[in-house]
Amino acid sequence: MRIAVFTGSRPGPEEHRAAAAALGGDLAAAGVGVVYGGGHVGLMGTVADAALAAGGEVVGVIPQHLVDDELAHPGLPRLEVVPSMHERKARMTELADAFVALPGAAGTLEELFEAWTWGMLGLHSKPVALLDVGGFWQPLLAQLRRMADDGYLERRRLDALGVVTDAAGLLDFVAGYQHPPRKWAPR
């Protein structure tokens, strides 16, 4: 099994760095591979370094323009270079059995929402979760609840989004995941 990790290209606070390192190491110890954006910077580099140090499988997928900017992780045994960000996300989806978002910024949100939306549309049936470090995702969850309350988001879709605090919780969520039916099913 492999889990795609979406997270920041900046280091963030120590609590976030510790959680990223713990996730990478714990996934490796559980025999779960990591698929991620292929960079050596920020929390993404922290996850990769921890997984590698624990002997885990780490697959990086990075667009050529970020390789050109010297952001590619030099220590990865497997780094796939793709032409664009679109191909990066598609390839990560192909390689992963589940997705988790750690703290990050706009790029993390974009990757999270694309993976979650693709599941709603029936393009995959893979679990998507948030690793909620120190309540980082609580404001987003409040907004999502508002979307559900106002009728824009089906409650079952929100309920299918995992909220976990560590690798053990993530792996339990993935093991018990039941994908809701696709949003737009043929009649």
Secondary structure by P-SEA (a helix, b strand, c coil): cbbbbbbbcccccaaaaaaaaaaaaaaaaacbbbbcccccccaaaaaaaaaaaabbbbbbbbcaaaaaaccccccccbbbbcccaaaaaaaaaaaccbbbbccccaaaaaaaaaaaaaaaacccbbbbbbccccccaaaaaaaaaaaaaaccccaaaaaaccccccaaaaaaaaaaccccccccccc
